[in-house]
């Protein structure tokens, strides 16, 4: 990740774990990718096999209950992925030299991912009723970029109470607008996802607190299964703030590619596209 000059002072007060940990951004991305793949395998292949008995893969009540338990475990593991992506999105924004390019990449891959997402989860080639998490991440990035701009424009010394109050209202309005837009666009995690990203950004000077608050937000708005992601506080504790091995476009491309491949596997298995 690159450096964004605005955060040098912030990092002076960063978590002490950021200075001595052995976990890099690459490590966190790999954990996110693996847990996401486990989740999506369950949400595509296994879910279709469970809900389509005519396909002949699960033929007895005993087998159904056994595979249902496996499905639930895999989905629980998968809850760890999205908060990590939110955390890494904030880290990426804080360190990037070019926010516009960052937004452009997110927008491009949101478009690229839509058809594979629809194939995997909507069982069609194009369906706007439920849209990919890449769009949620793009909206979250746009929101925190605007929040930063608001904070920058209204930043003066010796702020009065009224000035601080008005700045808080402006920031809250930007976040709320992003949440509403996510709902209108029917994105994965929708308003809750944008809220989690925003909270992680606002609390970014304390990474453990920021991540935990984001997960709690998801748990309260999306369901208690999201609290499984609190286990990811362990790698966050060891995160050293460094990028590690660079494989940027692998992580961007993995999302649409793995969804497309899972859809193809479902088709070969007779479980639809």
N, C-alpha and C positions, 0 to 999 in steps of 0.2 A: 504494500500500500504506500501511497505517496504521503507527503506532509502538507497539511493545511495550516498556515501560519497562525490562524486564529486560536489554536488550541494549546499553544505552548504553555501558557500560564495555567490552564486547566490541569495539564498533566503533572504539574508540580504537586498537586494535591491528590493525585490518583491513588488507587488502592496499592498498598505495599506489595501485594501479590503480583502486580504487573511487573515488578522489578526483578523478582527472583524465581518466577515460575518457569516451567520447562515446556509448557503447552503453547504452540504458535497458532496463528490464524489458520494455517494450513491444516493443523490437527483438528481444530474446531470444524472446519469445512468438511473434512473427511467424516467426522462423527455425524454431522448433519446429513451428508449424502447417504451414508449407510443406514441411518435410522429412517430417513425418508424412503429409501428403496424398500426396506422391510415393510413400512406402512403401506406403500402403494402396491406392493405385491399382494398384501392382504386385501386391500380395497378394490383390486381389480380381479385377479385370478381366483382368490379364495372366496371372496364375497359372491362372485357370480356362480361358483360351484355350489355354494351353500344355498343360494336363492333359486337355483335352476336344477331341481332334482331330475328333470327329464334328460339332462346331459349325462346322467349315469355315473358321476364321479363319487357321489355320497349317497349311498342307497339304504342305510339303516339309521335308526334313531341314535344308536350308540356312536356310530361314525360321525353323525351330524354334531352331537354334543362334544365329541372329542375335537373335531375341527373348528367348532365354534369357539372353544376355549383357546385354541391356537390363534384363531382370528383376533380374539379380544386382546391377547398378549401382544400380538404383532402391532395392532392399532395403538396400544398403550405405549409401546416402544417408539412408535412413529410420532407421538405427541412431543417428543424431544427435539424434533427437527426444526419446526417453524420458529420457536423462540431463539434457537441458535442462529437461524438465518436473519432474524430481526436484529439480534445483537451484532452480527457481522456486518449488516447493512449500516448500522450506526457507526461502527468502527471504520468502515469504508468511507463514509461521508466525512468523518472527522479528519481522515488522513489524505483524502483525494486532493489533487492539484486542480482538477477540472470537474466541477459539479455538473456542468452541462453535458459533458461526455458521459459521465456516470449515469445521468438520467437518460441519455440517448441509448446507452447499452441496455438499460433496464426496460425501456419502452420497446426496443427492437426485439428482445427475447420474450417479452410479454406477448407480442404479436406472433412470433414464431411458435411459441408454446401453445397457442390457443387451440389449434386443430388437434395436436396430440393429446391435449388435456380433455377435449370434448370426446375424442375416441375412447379414452381410458375411463372417464367418469360419467359422461353423458351418453355414451354408446351411440354417438352420431359424429358426423364430420364437422358440424358447426351448430352450436347451440349457445345462445347468449344468456340463458337462464341461470347458468352457473359457470363462473369464469376463473381462470387459473390464479394461483397464489403469486405468480410473477407480477400480475397486475396490482395485487395488494401491496407487494414490496415496492413497486414503482410509485404508487400513490403515497406510501409511507415515506419514501425518499423525497418526493416532491414536498410533502408536508414539512419535514424537518429542514429542508432547504429554505422554505419560506419562513419557518420559525426562526432560523438563523438570521435571515435577512431582516425580519422585524426586530429581533434583538439587537442587531447591528445598527439599524437606523435609529432606534430609540435609546441607544446607549449613550448616556451623558454622565458626567461626574455629579456627585451630590444630588442624586435623584430625590425628588419629593415623593411623599406617599401617594399623591394623586398620579404622578408620572408612573410609578411602579404599578399602581392599580390599573391604569390604562394599558400599559404594556402587557400585563397578565391577561387582560380582556382580549387584546389583539392576538396574542399567542393562542389562547383558548379558542378564539373564533376560527383561526387557521386550522387547528386540529379538528374541531367539530366539522368544518367544511369538508375536510378530507375523509372523515368517518362517514358523513352523509353520502359523499360521492361513491365510496366503496360499497355502501348499501345499495345505491341506485344501480351500480354496475354489477351487482351480484357476485362479487369476488369471493374467493375462498378466504375464510376468516373475516371477511368484510370489515365492518367498523371496529371490531375487536382487534383485528390485526393492525390497523392504522393506529389505534389507541396504544397498543403494546409498543410499537415502534417509537411513537412519540414520547411515551413515558421513559423508555430506555434512553432516548436522546436527552431528555431533560435531566435525568439522573446520571448521565454518562460519567461524571467525575468520580462515581463510586460504582464500579462495574458489578460487583456482587449484588448490591442493593438494586441497581437498575435492572439486572436480569431477573431477580426474584420478583420485583414489582411488575415487570412485564408478564411473567408467567401467572402471577396472581390475577392480573387483569384478564388474561385469557381464560383462566379457570372460572372466574366469576361470570364472564360474559358468554363463554362457549360450553361450559360444563366441567365437572370436577376431574374428568379424565385428563384434562390439560395439566393438572398439577403433577403428573408424571415427569414433566420437564424440569421440575425442581432438582432432580438427580443431576442435571447438567450444571448445577452450581459447583460440582466437583472439578470438572475441567476448567470452568471459568475461574475458579480459585487459583489454578496453576497457570492460567493464561499470562504470558509475559508481554503482551502488547506488540509482538513482532509478527510480521507477515509469514515468515518461514518460506518453504518452497513455493515458488510461484507457478500456479497452473490455472490462471484466471479463467480462460475460455473453456477449459474442461468443466469447471463447475457451472458455468453458464449453459453450456451445451448439454450437460448431463440431464437436466430436467426434461426438455422436450424429447431427447433421444430415448431415455428409459421409458417414458410414457408411451411413446410410439411402439417400442419393442414389447412392452407388456400388452398393448392392444393387439399386436400381431400374434403373440402367444395365445391370447384369449380366442382369437379367430381360429387359429389352428386347432384349438381344443374344442371348438364348437360352442363357445360361450359368447359369441357375438364379437363385434370389433372392440 
